[in-house]
Amino acid sequence: MTGASGYEAYEGAGELLRALAAPIRLAIVSELAQGERCVHELVEKLGAAQPLVSQHLRVLRGAGVVRGSRRGREIAYALVDEHVAHIVADAVSHAGEAP
């Protein structure tokens, strides 16, 4: 790709990969690939503290990876785009392959 428009696509991809750079964020995306989850469900499944999960959800939300919708008193989080789940699954699979 040449020109500014081509490079901008790489910048966007870089931003996405930076948002996914933390292992807990990869785990959150993997969980959300199974369907909507509230923070307490992610906390229970991942075994991480609620403030930590909330902080990482904020990063993912800011990057446009997840969206939240009110479910009574809670917010249910879901992936904005299933492509991200495939990226994470491929990365995890690749990391588990023998060299």
Buried (B, 14 or more C-beta within 10 A) or exposed (E): EEEEEEEEEEEEEEEBEEBBEBEBBBBBBBBBBEEBBBBEBBBEBBEBEEEEBBEBBEBBBEBBBBBBEEEEEBBBBEBBEEEBBEBBBEBBEEEEEEE
